[in-house]
Amino acid sequence: MALDKFVLELIEDPTDHQPLTYVASENVLYNPRLRLAYEVRDAIAVLLPTEARSVDDAEHARLVGDPSGVTTGVART
């Protein structure tokens, strides 16, 4: 289940407070600066730093290059 557009406009990374990339095909929110992925469970973003997982080079390239990726936090710009 995809995240709501309104929610995507509000979400930012809890660690560096910058936008994330929502990769719908992988159902994750991704921080390419810190290489951290946050899971989305039942259309709820789990934005707890302790729940984030590190991403290796191959997964980073896949997530950054995924055409389903949408930048979050656009409401504040």
Secondary structure, DSSP 8 states (H G I E B T S, - for coil): ----HHHHHH---TTT----EEETTTTEEEETTTTEEEEEETTEE---GGG-EE--HHHHHHHHH-TTEEE--GGG-
